[in-house]
Amino acid sequence: MKRHKLVLIASLLVIAAVVLAGCAPAEEEVKTVIIGVTDEISSLDFSDAYSTHDWELMRNVNVPLTDYIPGSAEVGPGIAESWEVSADGMSWTFHLSDGWKYPDGSELVAADVVRTVERALALDGDIHGVVEGYIAGIEAPDDRTVVIDLVNPRGDFPQIVSMAFTMPAQEGVFPADELVFFPEEGIVGVGPWQMVDYDPAEQVVLERNPNYKKGFGPDAPDRVIIRYFEDATSMSLAVENGDIDIAWRFLGIPETQRLAGIPGLSVITTGGGGIRYLVLNENREPMSDKNVRQALAYLLDRDEIVDRVMQGTVDPLYTMVPPGFMAAGEYFIDRYGAGADVSSAEDLLRASGYSEDNPLAFDLWYPPEHYGTHAAQIFQVLEQQFEATPLIQVNLQSQEWGTYVKACTADEYQACYLGWFFDYPDTSNYLDVFAESAMSDDMGIFYASETMDDLLHTAGSESDPAVRESLYTDAQELYAEDVVTIPMHFEVEKVVFRDETVSSVSIGPALIFDYELIVMK
């Protein structure tokens, strides 16, 4: 009798266990979104990084002093909830809001911001020239206040501090005396995501920061994987085949046109785009000769490149300031005409001693895949345009992006090709970084002009829009005369996603891709 009771009890326990197991809720699925890019990581040091993709990763892991309102090009609060400027315009005070925490639960303090900015000022990183051009010093009088002293008054300084160099860094994460381009454990911040794993050549894995102040929507991803592709062709095939959910920068014109016709894929125009331009290194011959730079400006026919290579999908650009910004215009047309002027180019070249027997020879570099598969075609056309005169001999050179971008913005190439998208939405950011003498070196241009500096400094400190527009007009006329760079075209960027896994993405005209705003199905 006793034995039977034990068997019965045991049997009932087994049955109960089975029933309970059957009723137990299944483990919640981790919502993962995979984003493909042809970009590469150049640096993950907040005090060094100065490329769009690096900043995209950083903006998803961390938060600067001010930040973009999602889906817009308008700057609002970041970790700072308010700010004010001194009467003389030379000092800005930022008040940090409460509740910003790192993934380990520790709270952000003002000294974390000071740490990043002081490293950017002290170390020779890619962002150094920009920071040095704006900021004279920084201090934290208490844990919730940051005070920044300026080199010159800047009415647009709240926009400037939306850059990554004002992102906080915990004590001990980065050494004070050296840059760390690829931190062993990745990067940490107070933003929505934490970097849990990364291989610069393969992928980055992000998971939610459990202490993120603003929280997550019900359909936001739990995990984000950024996967790197060698070219736009392989990335477009990946989104078509379902290997990735989103194809992002840079697909390029041919691939987005093809993908737009495939059922189950959505092709979205972001509302923002980048300019493309030629860097002419004035620290190296022959680009140190203004006659040479002007001759190349005479020979460039943007319309031919837009029509032959880009199928009319981009707009030719005749100044570094794109349409819609204050003082945008066609200054290079006014100075050099719209098409190729071989005769004027040859007059300048002969004045500098070049001839059929002694032609101008230089290397022209480009990245073969970073800006899309059409980059090589652009440079084949450029070669033909520049060699329309026997007084020029062009040697086309290409290099993969990771090596290329460092060399192009240093002092290694005579001439090269880059894209630019604003750090903050103001005309100043399309001129200062290229033509202001304290910043130009870090862009690989090495241009310096007291007249230009005076124009840019005065415009930056001016609050009257009409006066600013007049000053920026004068600056762009001088820019075209000196051929600081050669603007080429403006290209709107697009994103492609799979309808079966993603409902929507939010990027907007500032090209800020906030991964937590992805809506998944």
C-alpha positions in Angstrom: 0.0 0.0 0.0 2.7 2.4 0.9 4.7 1.5 -2.2 1.7 2.1 -4.4 1.2 5.5 -2.9 4.8 6.5 -3.6 4.5 5.3 -7.2 1.2 7.2 -7.6 2.8 10.4 -6.1 5.8 10.0 -8.4 3.6 9.5 -11.4 1.5 12.6 -10.5 4.7 14.6 -10.2 5.9 13.5 -13.6 2.5 14.4 -15.1 2.5 17.8 -13.4 6.1 18.5 -14.7 5.1 17.6 -18.2 2.0 19.8 -18.0 3.9 22.7 -16.5 6.6 22.3 -19.2 3.9 22.4 -21.9 2.3 25.5 -20.4 5.6 27.4 -19.8 6.0 30.3 -22.2 8.5 29.8 -25.0 11.7 31.8 -24.7 11.2 35.2 -26.3 12.8 35.6 -29.7 15.6 38.0 -30.0 14.7 40.5 -32.8 17.9 40.9 -34.9 18.3 43.2 -37.8 21.3 43.0 -40.2 22.4 46.1 -42.0 24.8 45.9 -44.9 27.3 48.7 -45.8 30.3 49.1 -48.1 31.8 51.5 -45.6 34.7 50.6 -43.4 35.7 51.6 -39.9 38.5 54.1 -39.9 38.6 54.9 -36.1 36.6 54.1 -33.0 38.3 56.8 -30.9 35.9 59.7 -30.1 38.8 62.1 -30.0 40.0 61.1 -33.5 37.1 59.8 -35.7 36.0 62.1 -38.6 34.1 59.9 -41.0 30.4 59.4 -41.6 30.4 55.7 -40.8 32.5 56.0 -37.7 30.2 58.7 -36.4 27.1 56.6 -37.3 28.4 53.8 -35.0 29.3 56.3 -32.3 25.9 58.0 -32.4 24.2 54.7 -31.8 26.5 53.9 -28.9 26.9 57.4 -27.4 25.4 60.9 -27.3 27.1 64.2 -27.9 26.3 67.5 -26.1 23.7 68.4 -28.7 22.0 66.0 -31.1 19.7 65.9 -34.1 15.9 65.7 -33.7 15.1 62.3 -35.3 14.2 62.5 -39.0 15.3 66.2 -39.3 18.4 68.3 -39.8 17.5 70.4 -36.7 19.8 70.3 -33.7 18.3 70.0 -30.2 19.3 68.6 -26.8 21.8 65.7 -26.5 23.2 65.0 -23.1 22.9 68.7 -22.5 19.4 69.9 -21.8 20.2 73.6 -22.1 23.0 76.1 -22.9 23.9 79.8 -23.0 26.6 82.0 -24.4 28.6 84.7 -22.7 28.0 88.4 -23.6 31.2 88.5 -25.7 30.4 85.3 -27.5 33.6 83.6 -26.4 32.3 81.1 -23.9 29.4 78.6 -23.9 28.0 76.8 -20.9 26.2 73.5 -21.3 24.0 72.0 -18.6 23.8 68.2 -18.6 20.5 66.5 -17.9 20.1 63.7 -15.4 19.7 60.0 -16.1 22.4 59.3 -18.6 24.0 56.0 -17.7 26.6 53.6 -19.2 25.7 49.9 -19.7 27.5 49.1 -16.4 25.1 51.4 -14.5 27.6 54.2 -13.7 26.3 57.7 -14.3 27.6 60.2 -16.8 29.5 63.2 -15.3 30.7 66.4 -17.0 34.4 65.3 -16.6 33.7 62.5 -19.2 33.0 65.1 -21.8 36.0 67.2 -20.9 38.2 64.1 -21.2 37.2 63.5 -24.9 37.6 67.2 -25.9 40.9 67.6 -24.2 42.3 64.5 -25.9 41.0 65.8 -29.3 42.9 69.1 -28.6 46.1 67.4 -27.4 46.4 64.5 -29.9 46.9 64.6 -33.6 43.8 62.8 -34.6 41.7 63.3 -37.8 39.3 65.7 -35.9 42.2 67.7 -34.3 42.3 70.6 -36.8 38.5 71.1 -36.5 38.5 71.1 -32.7 41.5 73.3 -32.5 39.9 75.7 -35.0 36.9 76.2 -32.7 37.9 75.5 -29.1 40.5 77.2 -26.9 39.7 75.3 -23.7 37.2 73.3 -21.7 36.4 72.7 -18.0 33.8 71.1 -15.8 33.0 73.3 -12.7 30.7 70.5 -11.4 29.4 67.1 -12.5 26.5 68.6 -14.5 28.2 71.6 -16.2 30.6 71.9 -19.1 32.1 75.3 -20.0 33.8 75.7 -23.4 36.0 78.7 -24.4 36.3 79.5 -28.1 39.0 80.7 -30.4 36.6 83.0 -32.1 32.9 83.8 -31.4 30.6 81.2 -33.1 26.8 81.7 -33.4 26.5 78.2 -34.7 28.4 76.6 -31.8 25.4 74.5 -30.6 25.5 72.8 -34.0 29.2 72.3 -33.8 29.1 70.4 -30.5 26.8 67.8 -32.1 29.9 66.2 -33.4 31.4 63.1 -31.9 34.3 64.8 -30.2 31.9 66.0 -27.4 30.8 62.4 -26.6 31.6 61.3 -23.1 34.2 58.7 -22.3 34.5 57.0 -18.9 37.8 57.4 -17.1 40.3 54.7 -18.0 38.6 53.8 -21.4 41.0 55.8 -23.5 44.6 56.8 -22.5 45.3 60.5 -22.2 48.5 60.4 -24.3 47.6 58.3 -27.3 44.8 57.5 -29.8 43.3 54.1 -29.9 41.7 53.6 -33.3 40.4 50.1 -32.5 39.7 49.6 -28.8 40.0 45.9 -27.9 36.6 45.9 -26.2 34.9 48.3 -28.7 33.3 51.5 -27.6 31.0 52.3 -24.7 28.6 55.2 -24.2 25.3 56.4 -22.8 23.4 55.8 -26.0 20.9 53.1 -26.9 23.4 50.4 -27.9 26.5 48.8 -26.5 29.1 47.1 -28.7 29.4 43.5 -27.7 31.6 42.2 -30.5 33.3 43.6 -33.6 35.7 42.7 -36.4 36.6 45.8 -38.5 36.8 43.6 -41.6 33.6 41.6 -41.0 30.9 43.0 -38.7 29.9 44.9 -35.6 27.4 43.4 -33.1 25.3 45.8 -31.0 22.9 45.0 -28.2 20.6 47.2 -26.1 22.1 49.4 -23.4 19.9 48.2 -20.5 20.3 51.7 -18.9 19.4 53.8 -22.0 17.5 56.8 -20.7 15.0 57.1 -23.5 14.0 53.4 -23.8 13.0 51.4 -26.8 9.8 51.1 -28.8 7.8 47.8 -28.8 9.0 46.8 -32.4 12.6 48.0 -32.1 15.4 45.5 -32.6 17.1 43.8 -29.7 20.3 43.2 -31.6 21.8 45.1 -34.6 24.5 43.6 -36.8 26.4 45.8 -39.2 27.9 43.7 -41.9 30.7 44.9 -44.2 30.8 44.2 -48.0 33.6 44.8 -50.4 31.3 46.3 -53.1 27.8 47.5 -53.8 27.2 44.5 -56.1 27.7 41.9 -53.4 25.7 44.0 -50.9 22.7 44.4 -53.3 22.7 40.6 -53.9 22.7 40.0 -50.1 19.6 42.2 -49.6 17.9 40.6 -52.6 18.6 37.1 -51.3 17.6 37.8 -47.7 21.1 37.6 -46.2 20.7 41.1 -44.8 17.6 43.1 -44.0 18.8 46.6 -44.9 21.3 47.8 -47.6 22.8 51.1 -46.7 25.8 53.3 -47.6 26.8 53.0 -50.4 24.7 51.2 -53.0 25.2 53.7 -55.8 23.0 54.6 -58.7 23.1 51.4 -60.8 22.2 49.1 -57.9 19.4 51.2 -56.4 17.9 51.4 -59.9 18.0 47.6 -60.2 16.7 46.9 -56.7 13.8 49.3 -57.1 12.2 46.9 -59.6 12.3 43.8 -57.3 9.2 42.8 -55.4 9.5 42.6 -51.7 12.1 45.4 -51.5 11.5 49.0 -50.6 13.9 51.7 -51.9 13.7 54.9 -49.8 15.2 58.3 -50.5 16.6 59.6 -47.2 16.1 63.2 -48.0 19.8 64.0 -47.5 22.9 63.5 -49.6 26.5 64.2 -50.0 28.7 66.3 -52.2 31.6 64.8 -54.2 34.8 66.8 -54.9 38.4 66.6 -55.9 41.1 67.3 -53.3 44.1 69.1 -54.7 47.0 68.9 -52.2 48.6 72.3 -52.2 51.5 71.0 -50.2 52.7 68.9 -53.1 53.7 69.8 -56.6 52.2 70.4 -59.1 49.0 71.3 -57.1 50.9 74.0 -55.2 50.7 76.0 -58.4 47.4 77.9 -58.7 47.7 77.9 -62.5 47.5 74.1 -62.4 44.5 74.1 -60.2 42.7 76.6 -62.3 43.6 74.7 -65.5 42.0 71.6 -64.1 38.9 73.6 -63.1 38.6 74.8 -66.7 38.9 71.2 -68.1 36.3 69.6 -65.8 32.9 69.1 -67.6 30.4 68.0 -64.8 27.5 67.6 -67.2 29.3 65.0 -69.2 30.0 63.0 -66.0 26.4 63.4 -64.8 25.0 62.2 -68.2 27.5 59.5 -69.2 28.1 57.9 -65.9 25.3 58.8 -63.5 22.4 58.7 -66.1 21.2 62.1 -64.9 20.5 60.9 -61.4 22.7 63.4 -59.6 23.1 67.2 -59.9 26.3 68.9 -61.0 27.8 71.1 -58.3 29.5 74.4 -58.8 30.4 75.3 -55.2 31.0 73.2 -52.1 27.7 74.5 -50.6 24.8 72.4 -51.9 21.4 73.8 -52.9 19.2 74.9 -50.1 21.9 76.3 -47.9 22.7 80.0 -47.4 24.7 81.6 -50.2 24.7 78.5 -52.4 25.4 79.4 -56.0 27.3 78.6 -59.2 30.6 80.3 -58.5 32.7 77.9 -60.5 30.5 78.5 -63.6 30.9 82.2 -63.1 34.7 81.8 -63.0 35.4 78.9 -65.4 32.2 78.3 -67.4 30.0 75.3 -67.4 31.9 73.1 -69.9 35.5 72.3 -70.8 37.6 75.3 -71.9 40.8 73.7 -73.3 42.2 77.0 -74.6 42.1 78.8 -71.3 43.6 75.7 -69.5 46.5 75.5 -71.9 47.3 79.2 -71.5 47.6 78.7 -67.8 49.7 75.6 -68.2 52.1 77.2 -70.7 52.5 80.2 -68.3 53.7 77.7 -65.7 56.3 76.1 -68.1 54.4 73.0 -69.3 54.4 72.0 -73.0 53.8 69.0 -75.3 57.4 68.0 -74.5 57.1 68.7 -70.8 53.5 67.8 -69.9 52.0 68.2 -66.5 52.0 64.7 -65.0 50.3 63.7 -61.7 48.6 60.8 -59.9 44.9 61.0 -59.5 43.6 58.6 -56.8 40.1 57.2 -56.1 38.5 54.4 -54.0 37.2 51.8 -56.5 34.1 50.6 -54.5 33.4 52.9 -51.5 31.2 55.4 -53.4 29.6 52.7 -55.6 30.6 50.7 -58.7 30.4 53.8 -60.9 33.5 55.4 -59.3 35.9 53.8 -61.8 33.8 55.1 -64.7 33.8 58.7 -63.3 37.6 58.6 -63.3 37.9 57.2 -66.8 35.9 60.2 -68.0 37.9 62.6 -65.8 41.1 61.2 -67.3 39.8 61.9 -70.8 38.7 65.4 -69.9 42.1 66.4 -68.3 44.0 64.8 -71.2 41.9 66.7 -73.8 45.1 68.8 -73.9 48.5 67.1 -74.7 49.9 69.3 -71.9 48.5 66.9 -69.3 49.2 63.3 -68.5 47.1 61.7 -65.8 48.0 58.5 -63.9 44.9 56.9 -62.4 45.5 55.1 -59.1 43.1 53.3 -56.8 43.3 52.0 -53.3 40.9 50.3 -50.8 39.0 52.7 -48.6 40.6 52.0 -45.2 44.1 52.9 -46.5 42.8 55.4 -49.1 40.9 57.8 -46.7 43.9 58.2 -44.4 46.3 58.9 -47.2 44.0 61.3 -49.0 43.4 63.4 -45.9 47.1 63.3 -44.9 49.9 64.4 -47.2 50.4 61.3 -49.4 48.4 62.0 -52.6 48.7 64.9 -55.1 45.0 64.7 -56.0 42.2 62.5 -54.8 38.4 62.2 -54.6 36.2 62.4 -51.5 32.6 62.8 -50.5 31.4 65.2 -47.8 28.2 65.4 -45.7 27.8 68.1 -43.2 28.9 67.6 -39.6 26.1 70.1 -38.7 23.6 71.9 -41.0 25.1 75.2 -41.8 26.9 76.8 -44.7 30.0 77.2 -42.5 30.5 73.5 -42.4 30.8 73.3 -46.2 33.5 75.9 -46.2 35.4 76.1 -42.9 36.7 72.6 -42.8 38.2 72.9 -46.3 39.4 76.6 -46.5 40.0 77.7 -42.9 43.8 77.5 -42.5 43.7 75.7 -39.1 41.4 73.0 -40.5 42.5 72.6 -44.2 45.6 70.6 -43.4 43.5 67.8 -41.8 41.5 67.5 -45.0 44.6 66.9 -47.1 44.3 70.3 -48.8 46.8 72.5 -47.1 45.2 75.8 -48.1 45.9 79.0 -46.2 44.7 82.5 -46.9 44.4 85.4 -44.4 41.6 86.9 -46.5 39.7 83.6 -46.4 40.2 83.2 -42.7 38.9 86.7 -42.0 35.8 86.1 -44.2 35.0 82.8 -42.5 35.7 83.9 -39.0 33.5 87.1 -39.4 30.7 85.1 -41.0 30.8 82.5 -38.3 30.4 85.1 -35.5 27.8 87.2 -37.3 24.1 86.8 -36.3 22.6 88.9 -39.1 21.6 86.5 -41.9 22.0 89.1 -44.7 25.5 89.9 -43.5 26.4 86.3 -43.2 25.1 85.6 -46.7 27.2 88.4 -48.2 30.3 87.2 -46.4 29.8 83.6 -47.5 29.3 84.8 -51.1 32.6 86.6 -51.0 34.2 83.5 -49.5 32.9 81.2 -52.2 34.1 83.6 -55.0 37.6 83.5 -53.4 37.2 79.7 -53.1 36.6 79.4 -56.8 39.4 81.8 -57.7 41.9 79.9 -55.6 40.4 76.4 -56.5 40.7 75.2 -52.9 38.9 72.0 -54.0 36.9 71.2 -57.2 33.3 70.5 -56.4 31.8 67.9 -58.8 28.2 66.7 -58.0 25.6 66.3 -55.3 24.2 62.8 -54.8 21.1 61.9 -52.8 21.5 58.8 -50.7 19.0 55.9 -50.6 18.4 52.9 -48.4 16.9 49.5 -49.3 15.1 47.1 -46.9 13.2 43.8 -47.1 9.5 44.2 -46.5 9.2 40.8 -44.9 11.4 41.8 -41.9 11.4 45.6 -41.7 8.4 47.9 -41.7 10.2 51.2 -41.8 13.5 53.0 -41.2 14.0 56.6 -40.2 17.1 58.5 -41.5 16.1 61.9 -42.8 18.1 64.8 -44.3 20.8 64.7 -41.7 21.6 61.1 -42.7 21.5 60.1 -39.0 20.5 56.4 -38.9 19.2 55.7 -35.4 19.0 52.0 -35.2 16.6 52.0 -32.3 14.0 53.7 -34.6 14.0 50.7 -37.0 10.5 49.2 -36.9 10.6 45.4 -37.3 7.8 42.9 -38.2 
